Amino acid sequence: MSDCLFCKIIAGEIPSKKLYEDDEFYSFFDINPQAPVHFLIIPKKHITSVMDMTEADASILGRMLYRAQILAKAEGLEEGGARFVFNCKADAGQTVWHIHLHVLGGRQFGWPPG
């Protein structure tokens, strides 16, 4: 999608601090981190939100979550844990209309998230 911020990051049109990339996913550190470790993982396929995915997209999200936990472990979050977050649509705080998973860790989190 030509006007999507994350599609532009994937294409290299907008710089990011890349953590990981393969044929299917791109991961980078959040520019406004909310924890000592805060990165995003996004599919290269443009999917607007979790509410917009199709049945065919379900396997992509499974692989995305699997890759996210590997990256979280590599970033030192295995022992203390991490928070894996999908913000979906405006009321949940989604601001970029390309599905993305936030992975946060390195500090203790409260519940509810606020």
Backbone hydrogen bonds, N-H to C=O, Kabsch-Sander energy under -0.5 kcal/mol:
donor,donor_aa,acceptor,acceptor_aa,energy
4,C,1,M,-1.4
8,K,4,C,-2.1
9,I,5,L,-1.9
10,I,6,F,-2.6
11,A,7,C,-2.0
12,G,9,I,-1.2
13,E,8,K,-2.3
14,I,8,K,-1.1
18,K,16,S,-1.3
19,L,27,S,-3.1
20,Y,27,S,-1.7
22,D,25,F,-2.3
26,Y,42,I,-2.4
27,S,20,Y,-3.0
28,F,40,L,-1.9
29,F,17,K,-2.2
30,D,38,H,-2.5
37,V,105,G,-2.3
39,F,103,V,-2.3
40,L,28,F,-3.2
41,I,101,L,-1.8
42,I,26,Y,-2.8
44,K,24,E,-3.0
47,I,45,K,-0.6
52,D,49,S,-1.5
53,M,50,V,-1.1
57,D,54,T,-0.9
58,A,54,T,-0.6
58,A,55,E,-1.1
61,L,57,D,-2.0
62,G,58,A,-1.8
63,R,59,S,-2.2
64,M,60,I,-2.4
65,L,61,L,-2.4
66,Y,62,G,-2.1
67,R,63,R,-2.6
68,A,64,M,-2.4
69,Q,65,L,-1.9
70,I,66,Y,-1.6
71,L,67,R,-2.4
72,A,68,A,-2.6
73,K,69,Q,-2.2
74,A,70,I,-2.1
75,E,71,L,-1.7
76,G,73,K,-1.8
77,L,72,A,-2.4
81,G,77,L,-2.2
83,R,104,L,-3.1
85,V,83,R,-0.5
85,V,102,H,-2.7
87,N,85,V,-0.5
88,C,86,F,-0.6
89,K,87,N,-0.6
92,A,89,K,-0.9
93,G,90,A,-1.7
94,Q,89,K,-2.1
97,W,95,T,-0.5
98,H,96,V,-1.8
99,I,47,I,-3.9
101,L,41,I,-2.3
102,H,85,V,-3.0
102,H,100,H,-0.5
103,V,39,F,-3.1
104,L,83,R,-2.6
105,G,37,V,-2.3
106,G,81,G,-0.6
